[in-house]
């Protein structure tokens, strides 16, 4: 009889504890916390620096080294170099968050505000870049016979700098980068079921 009473009391206690949420906060209750990133942001997280467009460029570097009071026929060097390479338009996705990406699930709309595209570092193709002509004074030619010949490293640096400057001033690479980035995002988000995708850039006045 005592055992039966104990079981009844235990069952009552269990029943009471189960009903705690409506009477008193249950310290042992379970709670699910969903920390998943929104689907759109999650899809954009891995893009990081997106190379949106690539421009093929050729530049001519004309460098002349003269020595004061000495004729160039004796001392000096002039080099004509053609640099061939590419310059990319790059969009940085690393800072995207809920402030830059707004989603309306009801209308399947997404608005994304991106930083302005930038010009990436020019990449010179050593197989296609070449020295067209090199003129040296007599003393420099003699010095070259004894290991005094200069390297062409400076020519590659100058060509790279000229390519980046030309791409930045031209504006077409940046414009194409925006166009390609917008098209890529609309395709990506369209595959996720979003039908209205608007992409703006920081310097736009829209």
Secondary structure by P-SEA (a helix, b strand, c coil): caaaaaaaaaaaaaaaaaacccccccccbbbbbbccccaaaaaaccccccccccccbbbbbbbbbbbccccccccbbbbbbbbbbcccccccccccccccccccccccbbbbbbcccccccccccccccccccccccaaaaaaaaacccccaaaaaaaaaaaaaaaaaaaaaaaaaaaaaaaaaaaaaaaaacccbbbbbcccccc
